[in-house]
């Protein structure tokens, strides 16, 4: 099992095109850990904003009567992918991994696969 810091470092090193990553508590909107980002990518602001995205999606799924769990949410921009993966393990309830990828250099399918593997090893 990996801790938050180790998991975020692995996200940045093992997923090609990674620009920044965060572990976020969507009940509070707080980032529990961040790595990467920079002047043009404030991960704490992104964490709070994506909390609203997750809350809205959960609410919509409930209103629609959809019984399946959300695996991930993808936001596609001109030059970036923003990937939000809800944690499924017991210790990760109410948390999501947030990953920003450079669209020109990232392989989205591989990024999703790697993020799923990192999530499985994460112990909060």
C-alpha positions as CSV (number, residue, x, y, z in Angstrom):
1,X,0.0,0.0,0.0
2,X,1.2,3.5,-0.9
3,X,0.7,6.7,1.0
4,X,-0.6,10.0,-0.6
5,X,2.8,11.5,-1.4
6,X,4.1,8.3,-2.9
7,X,1.0,7.8,-5.0
8,X,1.1,11.4,-6.4
9,X,4.8,11.1,-7.2
10,X,4.1,7.8,-9.0
11,X,1.3,9.5,-10.9
12,X,3.6,12.2,-12.2
13,X,6.5,9.8,-13.1
14,X,4.6,6.8,-14.5
15,X,1.9,8.6,-16.6
16,X,3.3,10.2,-19.7
17,X,2.1,13.8,-20.2
18,X,1.3,14.4,-16.5
19,X,1.3,18.1,-15.7
20,X,-0.2,17.9,-12.2
21,X,-2.1,15.7,-9.8
22,X,-4.0,16.0,-6.6
23,X,-5.9,13.9,-4.1
24,X,-9.1,15.7,-3.2
25,X,-11.8,15.3,-0.5
26,X,-15.0,16.1,-2.3
27,X,-17.0,16.5,0.9
28,X,-14.9,19.6,1.8
29,X,-13.2,20.5,-1.6
30,X,-9.8,20.4,0.1
31,X,-6.7,19.0,-1.7
32,X,-5.1,16.5,0.7
33,X,-2.0,16.5,-1.5
34,X,-0.8,18.0,-4.8
35,X,2.2,17.6,-7.1
36,X,3.1,19.6,-10.2
37,X,0.9,22.4,-11.5
38,X,2.4,25.8,-11.6
39,X,1.6,29.4,-12.5
40,X,-1.0,28.4,-15.1
41,X,-2.4,25.4,-13.2
42,X,-3.3,26.1,-9.6
43,X,-4.2,22.6,-8.3
44,X,-5.9,23.8,-5.1
45,X,-8.3,26.0,-7.1
46,X,-8.8,23.1,-9.5
47,X,-9.5,20.7,-6.6
48,X,-12.2,23.0,-5.2
49,X,-13.8,23.5,-8.7
50,X,-13.8,19.8,-9.6
51,X,-15.5,19.1,-6.2
52,X,-18.5,20.9,-7.7
53,X,-18.3,18.8,-10.8
54,X,-18.3,15.5,-8.8
55,X,-21.1,16.6,-6.5
56,X,-23.2,17.6,-9.6
57,X,-22.5,14.3,-11.3
58,X,-23.4,12.3,-8.2
59,X,-26.6,14.3,-7.8
60,X,-27.5,13.8,-11.5
61,X,-26.9,10.0,-11.3
62,X,-29.1,9.8,-8.2
63,X,-31.9,11.8,-9.8
64,X,-31.7,9.5,-12.9
65,X,-31.8,6.4,-10.7
66,X,-28.5,5.1,-12.1
67,X,-27.3,2.5,-9.6
68,X,-23.7,2.2,-11.1
69,X,-20.7,3.9,-9.5
70,X,-18.9,6.6,-11.3
71,X,-15.4,5.4,-12.3
72,X,-14.0,8.6,-13.7
73,X,-15.0,11.9,-15.3
74,X,-13.1,13.3,-18.3
75,X,-12.9,17.0,-19.2
76,X,-11.3,17.6,-22.6
77,X,-9.8,21.0,-23.4
78,X,-7.9,22.2,-26.5
79,X,-4.5,21.2,-25.1
80,X,-5.3,19.2,-21.9
81,X,-7.2,16.3,-20.5
82,X,-8.5,16.6,-16.9
83,X,-9.2,13.2,-15.5
84,X,-11.1,12.8,-12.2
85,X,-11.1,9.3,-10.7
86,X,-13.3,8.5,-7.6
87,X,-11.6,6.2,-5.1
88,X,-13.5,3.0,-4.4
89,X,-11.6,1.5,-1.5
90,X,-12.9,1.8,2.0
91,X,-10.2,4.3,3.1
92,X,-10.9,6.4,0.0
93,X,-14.6,7.1,0.5
94,X,-15.3,10.7,-0.4
95,X,-12.0,11.2,-2.3
96,X,-10.9,11.5,-5.9
97,X,-7.7,11.6,-7.8
98,X,-7.4,14.5,-10.1
99,X,-4.9,14.4,-13.0
100,X,-4.1,17.0,-15.6
101,X,-2.5,15.7,-18.8
102,X,-0.8,17.4,-21.8
103,X,-3.1,16.3,-24.6
104,X,-0.2,16.3,-27.2
105,X,2.0,13.9,-25.2
106,X,-0.5,11.8,-23.2
107,X,-2.1,8.5,-24.0
108,X,-5.5,8.8,-22.4
109,X,-6.2,5.0,-22.3
110,X,-2.9,4.3,-20.6
111,X,-3.4,7.2,-18.2
112,X,-6.7,5.8,-17.1
113,X,-5.2,2.3,-16.7
114,X,-2.3,3.6,-14.7
115,X,-4.5,5.8,-12.5
116,X,-6.7,2.8,-11.8
117,X,-3.6,0.9,-10.7
118,X,-2.3,3.7,-8.5
119,X,-5.8,4.1,-6.9
120,X,-5.8,0.4,-6.0
121,X,-2.5,0.7,-4.1
122,X,-3.3,4.0,-2.4
123,X,-3.9,3.8,1.4
124,X,-5.3,7.0,2.9
